[in-house]
Amino acid sequence: MKKLNPTIKLEKQIGEQIYTALQGAVVEEVLRKTRTTSGDTYWRSSMEGHSLKVQKQLLPDFYNLCQEVKEQLNFQEDVDFYITGDSSVNAFSLSAEDEGQPHIVNVNSALFDLMNEDEMRFVLGHELGHLINRDSKLSRLIGFVFPPRAAIPISLQYKIRLHEQLAELVADRYGYMATGNLGVCVTAFFKLASGLDLAKMNVSIDALLVDNTQRLEYFLKDKGVSRNSHPVNPIRVEALHLFSTAKTQKELNEGMDELISILLKVGDSELDEYTAQFIAAAGLIVANIDGKITEQEAEQIIDSLAGLTMFPRNFLEEIANGDVGAVFNSAIENILKIDPGTRDGMLRYMILVVMSDKIIDKKEVEFLYSFGQNIGLSEIEVSNAIAESIQKNYIPSLNSIC
């Protein structure tokens, strides 16, 4: 088997960004000093009390299979394997929270009714891949900083989801490395997705691959989006196909770019794309009217972009480095063609940018009137929008009265 690197560079980068943003080093140190009981105790008690531990003397065949996969992936750390009586077709892994404790891999009993031995190798390899990739460490940090029902900033939500999806693709690669057989991985995917025994249904590997290619086209043509923590199966299958056939790391990385572009999509319509272009271009133009884009104005633009693009700061820089005026005019034309009712919303966004630095410049106001007139708003409509925004959102700078 070729020795391609199973990691994905973007997954590592996003993981580090999230860890840094959440002050991971500081928070983890505080938790180490304040923790009285660990998550290990909870999960190990649950596994030991309600699941069947895979031991050589009790389940020799499956025990040997688990150890073979572990050795195949050269994972030296201790792992306790469990089987839980559960009708859901699923498995999971948990990295040890405390040093010296074994990790946990659980396989639901329903998998044994569907998977043959090679497919089970893929499942075990996938779960061990999560342990090798240290995915639980970041998940624990996120879960602590943002407990259930806590509001996570939208841009961070997107980053967390992207990281989870990329981590699944990395774990899939370890699953493939445990089997060395793409066909096994494909049948395992479709069994997990459908809950069906494909042999009994007389479904062939070739038919599955053809079906996957057809469904992948839907996502590649800017229609489909992948919004769950796991990428959609067409992406996962094609990603493993690339991993199994690429002759070099460069070929693999280039092939993955197109698939990852699907995961980077936030919106699912042309209007979202044009709106992002307008927010960036209009924000840059309005903020620069007084000759200087302040930090507050830049943050307002980026915050407004956060719900429309995965990397708002990078997107803004790309627009700034191009023909901003052309993007501005084109975006307005396309938005109004699709939804003329957005005129008022566009104006109010620009007013927010004007007020974000707590200074309302006369030239900025004149531009707002000119813009409103150009998109079909009357002078009184523009005046009312500015007046309402001042009442609702304007906070004068303390520097002006100190």
N, C-alpha and C positions, 0 to 999 in steps of 0.2 A: 504494500500500500504506500502511496506517495506521502511524504511527510510535509503536508501543508499545515500552516499555523491555524488552529481552530478558533483563535480569538478574532474578534472584529474590532478594529481600531476605534470606530465611532462609539461602540458600546463602552469601551474603556474611558473615552473622553467624556461622554455624557455622565457616566457613573462618577467620575472624579469631580465634575462640575456640581452635581447634586450633593455629593459628600461635602464639598467645600462650602456650598451655599447654606447647607444645614449645620455648618460648624461642627462637622463630624468628630474631629479629634477632641474638641473641648467637651461636647455632649457625651461622648463615650467615656471619657475620663470621669466625668461627674457621675454617670450611671454606675461605673465600677465601684465608686466610693459610697453610693447611696443604696445600692441594691441589697435587699435582704433575702429575697428568693429569686431564682432565675427561671427563665422560660424553659430551660433544660428540664427542670424538676417537673413542670407541668406536663410537657410533652412526653417525657420518659414515663411518668406515672400513667398517662393515658395509654401509651403503647404497651407497657408492661401489664396493665390491668385489663385492657379491652382487645388487644390484638395478639396474634400468634408470632412469637419471635422465631426467626429462621435460625435454627441450630443444626449442626451436623448430625447429631444423633436423632433428631426429630424429623427433619426434612432434608435428608442428605443430598438428593438430586438438585433441589433448588438452591440449597446452601452452596454446593459446588459451582453452580451456574453464577451465583452472585460473586463468588470469589474469583472465578475466571474473568468476568467482566472487569472487576476491580483491578486485576493483574494486567489485563489487556490495556487498560488506560493508565497503568503505572501509578495508581493512586495508593499511596502508602499509609494514609491515615486510617484510624479505626472507624468502622461503620457497623452499626447494628441494623439489620434488615428485618422488616416486619410485614406481616400479611394481615389486613383488616377485612372482616366480613362486610362488604359494601357492594351494592349492585351498580354503583356508578363506575364507569370505565375510566379509571384515573390512578395516578401514582403521585407521590410527592417526596421531597427531600428537605431536611432541616439540618443546617450546619450546627455543630456544637457551640453553645454560647460560652461555656467555661472550658478553659484549657485542661486537657487531659481526659475530657469526656468524648465518647465516640459520637460521630454524626448519626443521623437517622435517615433511612430510606424506607418508605412504606409503599406497598403495592396492594391495591384493592383486589379482593377475591374475584370480582367480575372479569378481570384481565385474564385469569387462568382459563376461562371458558372460551376466550376469543383468540388468544395469542399462542402461536407455536413457540418453540424454544428460541429460535433465531429472533423472532419479533420481540420476545421478552428480553433478549440481549439488548435490543435497541432501547427499550423502555428503561432498563437498568442503567445503560450507558448514558442516556439522557439525564436521568436523575443524579447520577454521579457527576455528570458534567456541570450541573448547578453547584455542586459542592466544590469542585475543582475551581470554578469561576468565582467562588465566594459571593454568590448572589444574595444569600440570606443576610449578610452583614449590612448591606445597604437597605434591604427591606426592613430590618429591625430599626434602623435609624429613622427611616421615613415614618414607620408606624409609631415611634415614640414622639417625634416632633409633631406629627399630625395624627392624633388618635382618631378613632371612628367618629364620623360626623363633623370633624374639624374642616374648616374651609382651606383648601389648598389653592394658591394663586394659579390662575389658568395656565400661564406659561410654564410653571413648574409641573402642573398636571401633565402637560404634553411631553415634557422631558422625561418624567417618570415612566409614562406609558411607552415612549420610544425605547428607553433603556430596558424595560421589561421585555419588549418584543425582540430586541436585538439579543438579549440574554437567552431567550428561547432558541433563537437561531444558532447561537453558540452551543447550547446544550444539545441541540439536534446533531451538530457535528460530532460531538463526543459519542452520541448514540450510533452514528454511522461508523465511527472508528471502532466501536465495540463489535460491529457485525461485518463491516467491509462489503456489504451487499446493499446496493441502492433499492433493489426490488423489495427486500425485507422491510426497509424503512418506509417505502411507499405503502405497502399493505398494512403496516402497523398504523400509519397515519389514518388511512381510510377506515380501519377497524375502530380506532379511537373516535373518529368523527361520526360514524354511522352506527356503531355497536353491533355490526353484522359480521357473521362469519363469511368471508368472501368466497371461500372454497365451496361452501354449501350453496352460495348464490351464483356460482359458476362465473365469477368476474375475473378477467385476466389482467395481468400487470400491464400489458400493452394498452388495453382499454382504459385503465386507470390513468396512465400517463397521457394518453390522447385527451381524455376528459380534463385533466389538470391543465394542459396547455390551453385548451379552449376557455376555461374559467379564468386563467391568469390574464388572458387578453382583456377581459372586462376591467381588471384592476390597472393594467398597463395603459389603457386608453383613457385615463383620467376620470373614470366613472366610479370605480369601487374605492372604498376606503377601508382601512384596517384599524379599528378603534378599540379592540379588546387587548388584554394584557398579553395574549398569545397572537402572533401573526396568523392571518387566514391560511388555510392549508395549501392553496395554490402557491403562495409565496414560500412556505416551508419546504414543499416538495421540490420546487425549482431551485431553491437555495442549496439543498442537498445534492441535487443533480449537478449543479456547478461545482460543488465541493468534491464530488466523486469523479468529475471528468476534467477539471482544470489541470493543466500541465505545470503551471507556475503560479506562485502567489500573486503575481501581477495580473495574470489572466483571471484568477478567482476574484480579486478585488474589483477589477473593472466590470466583471459580470454581475457582481453584487450591487453595484451602484444603481442600476435600474430598479432592482427589487427594493432597495432601501428607499428609493425616491417615493415609492408607494406609502411606506411607513411615515414619511415626512409630511404627507398631505394632511392638512388640518381641515380645510373646507372641502365641500363636495360639489361646488358649482362655479360657473364662470364669474358670477357676481362676487363671490368671495375673493377671487384673484384680482379683479379690477378694484375692489374696495381696498385691498391691501396696498395696491399701487397708489391709489388716491391718498390714503392716509399718510403714506411715506412722502410722496411728492408734495402734497398740499401742506403737510406739516413743515417740511424743509423750506418751502417758499414763504409761508407766513412767518415762521420763526426767524427767518433771515432778513425780513423787511427792514428791521432796525440795524442791520449789519452784523449781528452777532447771535448765534444760536446758544442759548444758555443751557445749563445742565438740566434745569427744570423743564424746559421746552423739549429737549431731547428725550427725557424720561416720559413725558406725556405722549409723545409720538410712539415710543417703544411700547408703552403700556397699551396703547390703542391697537398696536399691531399684534400684541401677544395672543389675541384670540383668533388670529387669522393665519399666522405662520409659525413654524416650529422654532425658527431662529430669527426673532424680530430685529435684533441689533445688526446681524449680518445682512438681513434683507434691506434695512435702512441704508447701510453703507453701500450696498450694490446700487440702489437707486441714486444715492448722492454722487456716486462716481460716474453716472451716466448723464443723459440729457433729461434733467429733472422736469423742465418745462414741457417737453414732448410727452413724457409719461403722465404728467398732470392733465394735459388736455385730452390725451387718448383715454385715460381712465374715466374722466368726466363723461366723455362722449359715450363710452361703452356702458357705464352705469346707468345713465339716463335712458339709453336705448332699451335696457332690460327692465329698469324700474324707475320711472320718472318721479315716483313718490319719495325718493331718497334725497331730494334737493334740500329740504329743511335739515335733515340729519347731517349732510355734508357741511352745511353752513355752521351748524352748532358745534361740530367737531373742530372746525377752524377757530371758532371763538374760544373753545377750551384751550387750544394751543396758545392763542393770544394772551389769555389770562394766566397761564401756567407759571409765568415768571413774575406774577403779581404787578406787572407794569402794563398798562393799556396805552400803547403808543398811537398817536394820531394817524400816522401812516398805516398802521395795521388796521385801524377802523376804516379808513378810506378804502383799503384793499377789500375788506369784508363787503362794503357796499357795492364795490365794482364787481366782485365775484357773484354776489347775490343777483345783481342785475343781469349778468351774463348767463345765468342758469334759469332766468325767468321769475325771480322773486321780486316783489315790489319793495320800494324803500321802506314802507311801513312794516312789512314782514321782516325785513332785515333788522330794523330798529327794535321791533318787539323781541326778536330772538336774542339780540345783544343785551337788552334790558333784563330779560328773564334770566339770562346766564349770569349777569352781574349780581342779581339778587340771590341766586341759588348757589353760585360757585365762587364768587370773587372774595378773596381775603387779602387786604392790603398788606404790604411789606412793613414789618416793624422798623426796618431801617429808615423808612420815610418819615417816621414820627418820633424817632429817638434822637 
